Amino acid sequence: MPNINLIFQIAGLGVLIAIFSIVLEQAQKKEHGQMLTLVGVIVVLLIVIQLIAELFTTIRTIFNM
């Protein structure tokens, strides 16, 4: 069963970044909003990469490789 807390963390991070990005765009800081969005995407990708590495470790353990 997938970890539901992790899904909520990623979704919450996306919502917070979207809100901050909108606030920055309203404050005429569009470049900062884009950078914040890019940082958010990178953070989520790092989380997903860690999960994929954990998956491969589990698969190796199961098949005794």
Backbone as numpy.savetxt, mean C-alpha at the origin, in Angstrom:
# Nx Ny Nz CAx CAy CAz Cx Cy Cz
-7.18 -18.31 5.09 -8.02 -17.13 5.09 -7.13 -15.89 5.09
-7.39 -14.95 4.19 -6.55 -13.76 4.11 -6.69 -12.91 5.37
-5.64 -12.16 5.64 -5.62 -11.29 6.79 -6.47 -10.05 6.50
-7.63 -9.97 7.12 -8.57 -8.88 6.87 -8.00 -7.55 7.37
-7.24 -7.59 8.47 -6.66 -6.35 9.00 -5.74 -5.69 7.99
-4.98 -6.50 7.27 -4.07 -5.96 6.26 -4.85 -5.28 5.13
-5.96 -5.87 4.73 -6.79 -5.27 3.69 -7.33 -3.93 4.16
-7.78 -3.87 5.42 -8.29 -2.62 5.97 -7.19 -1.57 6.10
-5.97 -1.99 6.44 -4.85 -1.05 6.54 -4.54 -0.44 5.18
-4.51 -1.26 4.14 -4.23 -0.76 2.80 -5.34 0.17 2.34
-6.59 -0.21 2.60 -7.72 0.64 2.21 -7.70 1.95 2.99
-7.41 1.89 4.27 -7.34 3.10 5.09 -6.23 4.02 4.62
-5.10 3.45 4.26 -3.99 4.25 3.74 -4.40 4.93 2.44
-5.11 4.22 1.59 -5.58 4.80 0.33 -6.55 5.95 0.56
-7.45 5.79 1.52 -8.42 6.85 1.82 -7.71 8.08 2.37
-6.78 7.87 3.31 -6.05 9.01 3.89 -5.25 9.75 2.82
-4.59 9.01 1.97 -3.79 9.65 0.92 -4.69 10.41 -0.04
-5.85 9.85 -0.37 -6.78 10.54 -1.26 -7.27 11.85 -0.63
-7.58 11.80 0.66 -8.05 13.02 1.35 -6.95 14.07 1.37
-5.74 13.67 1.77 -4.63 14.63 1.82 -4.31 15.19 0.44
-4.41 14.35 -0.57 -4.15 14.80 -1.93 -5.17 15.84 -2.38
-6.43 15.61 -2.04 -7.48 16.58 -2.39 -7.25 17.89 -1.65
-6.88 17.81 -0.38 -6.62 19.03 0.40 -5.45 19.80 -0.20
-4.40 19.09 -0.59 -3.25 19.76 -1.18 -3.60 20.39 -2.54
-4.43 19.73 -3.30 -4.83 20.31 -4.59 -5.68 21.56 -4.39
-6.53 21.55 -3.36 -7.33 22.74 -3.06 -6.45 23.90 -2.58
-5.31 23.58 -1.97 -4.39 24.60 -1.48 -3.37 25.00 -2.55
-3.67 24.66 -3.79 -2.80 24.99 -4.93 -1.41 24.36 -4.80
-1.33 23.18 -4.22 -0.08 22.44 -4.08 -0.21 21.10 -4.80
-0.55 21.17 -6.07 -0.83 19.96 -6.85 0.40 19.04 -6.92
1.59 19.62 -7.03 2.80 18.81 -7.12 3.01 18.00 -5.85
2.74 18.61 -4.71 2.89 17.89 -3.44 1.86 16.77 -3.33
0.67 17.02 -3.83 -0.36 15.98 -3.83 0.03 14.79 -4.69
0.64 15.06 -5.84 1.10 13.98 -6.71 2.22 13.19 -6.06
3.14 13.89 -5.39 4.22 13.20 -4.70 3.69 12.34 -3.56
2.71 12.85 -2.84 2.09 12.08 -1.75 1.43 10.82 -2.30
0.75 10.94 -3.42 0.11 9.78 -4.05 1.16 8.76 -4.48
2.25 9.23 -5.04 3.33 8.33 -5.47 3.93 7.60 -4.27
4.16 8.31 -3.18 4.69 7.69 -1.97 3.72 6.63 -1.44
2.43 6.93 -1.48 1.43 5.96 -1.04 1.44 4.70 -1.88
1.56 4.85 -3.17 1.62 3.69 -4.07 2.87 2.86 -3.76
3.99 3.52 -3.53 5.23 2.81 -3.22 5.10 2.03 -1.91
4.49 2.65 -0.90 4.31 1.98 0.39 3.44 0.73 0.23
2.35 0.86 -0.51 1.47 -0.29 -0.72 2.19 -1.38 -1.52
2.97 -0.99 -2.51 3.73 -1.99 -3.28 4.74 -2.72 -2.40
5.37 -2.02 -1.47 6.30 -2.67 -0.56 5.59 -3.69 0.32
4.39 -3.35 0.78 3.60 -4.29 1.59 3.25 -5.53 0.76
2.84 -5.32 -0.48 2.46 -6.44 -1.35 3.68 -7.30 -1.67
4.83 -6.70 -1.88 6.05 -7.46 -2.17 6.42 -8.33 -0.98
6.28 -7.80 0.23 6.56 -8.60 1.43 5.60 -9.79 1.52
4.34 -9.56 1.19 3.37 -10.66 1.22 3.69 -11.72 0.18
4.13 -11.32 -1.00 4.49 -12.27 -2.04 5.72 -13.08 -1.62
6.69 -12.42 -0.98 7.87 -13.14 -0.48 7.47 -14.16 0.57
6.54 -13.78 1.44 6.05 -14.72 2.45 5.32 -15.90 1.80
4.57 -15.64 0.75 3.89 -16.70 0.02 4.88 -17.70 -0.57
5.94 -17.18 -1.22 6.92 -18.07 -1.81 7.65 -18.88 -0.74
7.92 -18.29 0.41 8.55 -19.01 1.51 7.65 -20.14 1.98
6.36 -19.87 2.09 5.41 -20.89 2.51 5.33 -22.02 1.49
5.33 -21.67 0.22 5.28 -22.69 -0.83 6.53 -23.57 -0.80
7.71 -22.95 -0.61 8.94 -23.73 -0.52 8.90 -24.68 0.67
8.35 -24.20 1.78 8.26 -25.04 2.97 7.32 -26.22 2.74
6.20 -25.96 2.09 5.23 -27.02 1.85 5.80 -28.10 0.95
6.52 -27.73 -0.09 7.05 -28.70 -1.05 8.48 -29.12 -0.72
9.00 -28.72 0.45 10.35 -29.11 0.92 11.43 -28.83 -0.12
11.47 -27.64 -0.63 12.48 -27.29 -1.63 13.66 -26.66 -0.97
